[in-house]
Amino acid sequence: MATEFTESVIAILKKIPQGKVATYGQVSTLAGSPRAARQVVRILHSSSKKHNLPWHRVISSQGKISLLPNQGAEIQKSLLVKEKVKFSLSGSVDLKRYQWQP
């Protein structure tokens, strides 16, 4: 049985629209635990397939993909690019433009 926090995170993740991103900390804050960004990572890792979560729309607070090369970073970037999210030459997303504001 999922905790209330986990259920809240899953509900929030499902609301992130195409072409927008959210940060791990933003999701944890919206779910009621501002210091639980690592828990959001755990939930994404364990529940993305099961709940069909848009895992690729969650990035770091620096606007960067947290996954490592050859461990999902390229897939995440390509999924975001398909949704018209643009990356700078340094590989970051402009959060002022693309961050979801619920």
C-alpha positions as CSV (number, residue, x, y, z in Angstrom):
1,M,0.0,0.0,0.0
2,A,1.4,3.4,-1.0
3,T,1.9,6.2,1.5
4,E,-0.1,9.4,1.2
5,F,3.1,11.1,0.0
6,T,3.6,8.5,-2.7
7,E,0.0,8.8,-3.9
8,S,0.3,12.6,-3.9
9,V,3.5,12.5,-5.9
10,I,2.0,10.1,-8.5
11,A,-1.1,12.3,-8.9
12,I,1.1,15.4,-9.3
13,L,3.4,13.7,-11.9
14,K,0.4,12.7,-14.0
15,K,-0.6,16.4,-14.2
16,I,2.7,17.7,-15.7
17,P,1.6,18.6,-19.3
18,Q,3.5,17.9,-22.5
19,G,6.1,20.5,-23.3
20,K,6.6,21.4,-19.6
21,V,9.0,20.1,-16.9
22,A,9.0,20.0,-13.2
23,T,11.9,19.7,-10.8
24,Y,12.2,16.9,-8.2
25,G,12.0,19.5,-5.4
26,Q,9.0,21.2,-7.0
27,V,7.1,17.9,-7.0
28,S,8.1,17.1,-3.4
29,T,7.0,20.6,-2.3
30,L,3.7,20.3,-4.1
31,A,3.2,16.9,-2.4
32,G,3.7,18.5,1.0
33,S,7.4,17.5,1.8
34,P,9.8,20.2,0.5
35,R,12.8,18.2,1.5
36,A,11.8,14.9,-0.1
37,A,13.2,15.4,-3.6
38,R,15.1,12.1,-3.3
39,Q,11.9,10.3,-2.5
40,V,10.5,11.7,-5.7
41,V,13.4,10.1,-7.5
42,R,12.7,6.8,-5.8
43,I,9.0,6.9,-6.7
44,L,9.8,7.7,-10.3
45,H,12.3,4.8,-10.4
46,S,9.9,2.3,-8.8
47,S,6.5,3.4,-10.2
48,S,6.9,5.0,-13.6
49,K,6.0,1.9,-15.7
50,K,3.4,0.7,-13.2
51,H,1.5,4.0,-13.2
52,N,2.5,5.2,-16.7
53,L,4.2,8.3,-15.3
54,P,5.7,11.0,-17.5
55,W,9.1,10.4,-15.8
56,H,11.0,12.3,-18.6
57,R,9.3,15.6,-17.6
58,V,11.1,15.7,-14.2
59,I,14.6,17.3,-14.1
60,S,17.0,18.9,-11.6
61,S,16.6,22.3,-10.2
62,Q,19.4,23.4,-12.4
63,G,17.3,22.6,-15.4
64,K,19.4,19.5,-16.3
65,I,18.8,15.9,-16.8
66,S,20.0,14.0,-13.8
67,L,20.3,10.6,-15.5
68,L,23.8,9.6,-16.7
69,P,24.8,9.1,-20.4
70,N,24.0,5.6,-21.5
71,Q,21.7,5.2,-18.5
72,G,18.6,7.0,-19.8
73,A,19.8,10.6,-20.3
74,E,19.6,10.4,-24.1
75,I,16.1,8.9,-24.0
76,Q,14.9,11.5,-21.6
77,K,16.3,14.3,-23.7
78,S,14.8,12.9,-26.9
79,L,11.4,12.6,-25.3
80,L,11.5,16.2,-24.2
81,V,12.7,17.4,-27.6
82,K,9.7,15.6,-29.2
83,E,7.5,17.7,-26.9
84,K,9.3,20.9,-28.2
85,V,11.3,21.5,-25.0
86,K,14.6,23.2,-26.1
87,F,18.0,22.6,-24.5
88,S,20.8,25.2,-24.3
89,L,24.2,24.4,-25.7
90,S,25.3,23.4,-22.1
91,G,22.4,20.9,-22.0
92,S,20.0,22.7,-19.7
93,V,16.3,23.7,-20.0
94,D,15.2,27.3,-19.4
95,L,13.1,26.8,-16.4
96,K,11.6,30.3,-16.7
97,R,10.1,29.2,-20.1
98,Y,9.4,25.5,-19.6
99,Q,8.8,24.9,-15.9
100,W,5.2,23.8,-15.2
101,Q,3.4,26.3,-12.9
102,P,0.3,24.5,-11.6
